[in-house]
Amino acid sequence: MTATKIAYVLDFDGTITETDITSAMARHFGKDHYLECSAAYRRGEFGMKEWLARMSLFLPPDPAELLDFAEARATLRSGLKEFFEFARSRGRPLYIASDGFGLYIEPILKRHGCREHVAGIFCNRVLPGNGRLETLTPYAHRSCPVCGNCKAAHVIELQEEGYRVLYVGDGLNDRFAAAYADGIFARDHLAEACTAAGFPFQRWDDFHDLIKTDILIENNHDHKFCDPAQKGFLRDNR
Ligand SMILES: [Mg+2]
């Protein structure tokens, strides 16, 4: 019998790091615009893709300044290195899927000696141009307007490669990918979203919990928030 192939997909901000660095940047540089934009996002008026486009208008044009800002706030969540070793010892590849500004993920992982543990990073980019930064979303769905990075598509692609996927996250927009995962580790807003949707999930606080509790739940969620194989966003499920 072939052993089950398992892969992890992890959110970055508020999951790997204790602080949501993208939100901290937007709050710091966007000030009241951050509050207005985030309130509209929470009301469901638009998704992360639009949020990123709006908030990137207020970022300083120098990526180095943003990187300094990020690295000063980058505290890795407890147990991360032990968890990475745990995954490596079991031959489980780790992927990061982030819908933040993205530029700081690889430098932070390298600074903390963790980059080699990560098989792939799916994230947005920021590029200087016209005196400001522009956010690029290379992993956006071809037609869905909601997320900058279609995390659900990454989960589905790994499943198509034969992996059972464990999703680890904290945020509201992680629900799109979690709905497709074979097991969900959720905290904070993702835990609330999973509870509301009736998804089975494992609540986690830090990465030691992911080592202690090794779950694999059949993906039998009837309810999906989106459908990447079709047009993406399902309007009734925002
Ligand atoms: Mg997050």
Residues whose N, C-alpha, C, O or C-beta is under 5 A from the ligand:
A	BS01	MG	D11 F12 D13 G14 T15 D170 G171
